[in-house]
Amino acid sequence: MKVDEKEAKKGSVHVFDNYYIDVDSMNFTVVKQTVVRTGKRKGETNKTTFGYFGTLEDAVNDILEEVVIAKIQKKEVLELNEAFEIYKKEFKKFEKLLKNTKKEIKNG
């Protein structure tokens, strides 16, 4: 279930999927928003903070690492080359996202 973007905090950057970067005057905070699926809080938005960073670039790199870690954790046992394949695949997605974003900024 996708998080409603209205639930995102003002001053947030939506990176992709349910990953956001909350921005304030002190830092960039990487958060993942999910929707509670069961229990009394079913349907409510839950935010998990992954870290605080001094630059936007560091925050984006952390999201890449979190995505790779999550994908690797879903597997039983991987060989090193398989783990690097996951990393390469996710890195290419981020590279494309950043390239498209830069293009939009340039053309915008």
Contacts in CASP RR format, 6 or more apart in sequence:
PFRMAT RR
TARGET T0000
AUTHOR 0000-0000-0000
METHOD contacts of the structure
MODEL  1
MKVDEKEAKKGSVHVFDNYYIDVDSMNFTVVKQTVVRTGKRKGETNKTTF
GYFGTLEDAVNDILEEVVIAKIQKKEVLELNEAFEIYKKEFKKFEKLLKN
TKKEIKNG
1 35 0 8 1.000
1 37 0 8 1.000
1 43 0 8 1.000
2 18 0 8 1.000
2 35 0 8 1.000
3 18 0 8 1.000
3 33 0 8 1.000
3 34 0 8 1.000
3 35 0 8 1.000
3 45 0 8 1.000
4 45 0 8 1.000
5 14 0 8 1.000
7 33 0 8 1.000
7 45 0 8 1.000
8 14 0 8 1.000
8 20 0 8 1.000
8 33 0 8 1.000
9 20 0 8 1.000
9 22 0 8 1.000
11 22 0 8 1.000
11 23 0 8 1.000
11 24 0 8 1.000
12 20 0 8 1.000
12 21 0 8 1.000
12 22 0 8 1.000
12 23 0 8 1.000
12 31 0 8 1.000
13 20 0 8 1.000
13 21 0 8 1.000
13 23 0 8 1.000
13 56 0 8 1.000
14 20 0 8 1.000
15 21 0 8 1.000
15 60 0 8 1.000
15 63 0 8 1.000
15 97 0 8 1.000
16 93 0 8 1.000
16 97 0 8 1.000
18 32 0 8 1.000
18 33 0 8 1.000
18 34 0 8 1.000
19 30 0 8 1.000
19 31 0 8 1.000
19 32 0 8 1.000
19 63 0 8 1.000
19 66 0 8 1.000
19 67 0 8 1.000
20 30 0 8 1.000
20 31 0 8 1.000
20 32 0 8 1.000
20 33 0 8 1.000
21 28 0 8 1.000
21 29 0 8 1.000
21 30 0 8 1.000
21 31 0 8 1.000
21 56 0 8 1.000
21 59 0 8 1.000
21 60 0 8 1.000
21 63 0 8 1.000
22 28 0 8 1.000
22 29 0 8 1.000
22 31 0 8 1.000
23 29 0 8 1.000
23 56 0 8 1.000
27 52 0 8 1.000
27 53 0 8 1.000
27 54 0 8 1.000
28 52 0 8 1.000
28 53 0 8 1.000
28 54 0 8 1.000
28 55 0 8 1.000
28 56 0 8 1.000
28 58 0 8 1.000
28 59 0 8 1.000
29 49 0 8 1.000
29 51 0 8 1.000
29 52 0 8 1.000
29 53 0 8 1.000
29 59 0 8 1.000
30 49 0 8 1.000
30 50 0 8 1.000
30 51 0 8 1.000
30 52 0 8 1.000
30 53 0 8 1.000
30 59 0 8 1.000
30 62 0 8 1.000
30 63 0 8 1.000
30 66 0 8 1.000
31 47 0 8 1.000
31 48 0 8 1.000
31 49 0 8 1.000
31 50 0 8 1.000
32 47 0 8 1.000
32 48 0 8 1.000
32 50 0 8 1.000
32 66 0 8 1.000
33 45 0 8 1.000
33 46 0 8 1.000
33 47 0 8 1.000
34 45 0 8 1.000
34 46 0 8 1.000
34 48 0 8 1.000
35 43 0 8 1.000
35 44 0 8 1.000
35 45 0 8 1.000
35 46 0 8 1.000
36 42 0 8 1.000
36 43 0 8 1.000
36 44 0 8 1.000
36 45 0 8 1.000
36 46 0 8 1.000
37 43 0 8 1.000
50 62 0 8 1.000
50 63 0 8 1.000
50 66 0 8 1.000
51 62 0 8 1.000
53 59 0 8 1.000
53 62 0 8 1.000
60 94 0 8 1.000
60 98 0 8 1.000
63 94 0 8 1.000
64 90 0 8 1.000
64 91 0 8 1.000
64 94 0 8 1.000
67 90 0 8 1.000
68 86 0 8 1.000
68 87 0 8 1.000
68 90 0 8 1.000
71 86 0 8 1.000
71 90 0 8 1.000
72 78 0 8 1.000
72 83 0 8 1.000
72 86 0 8 1.000
75 82 0 8 1.000
78 86 0 8 1.000
END
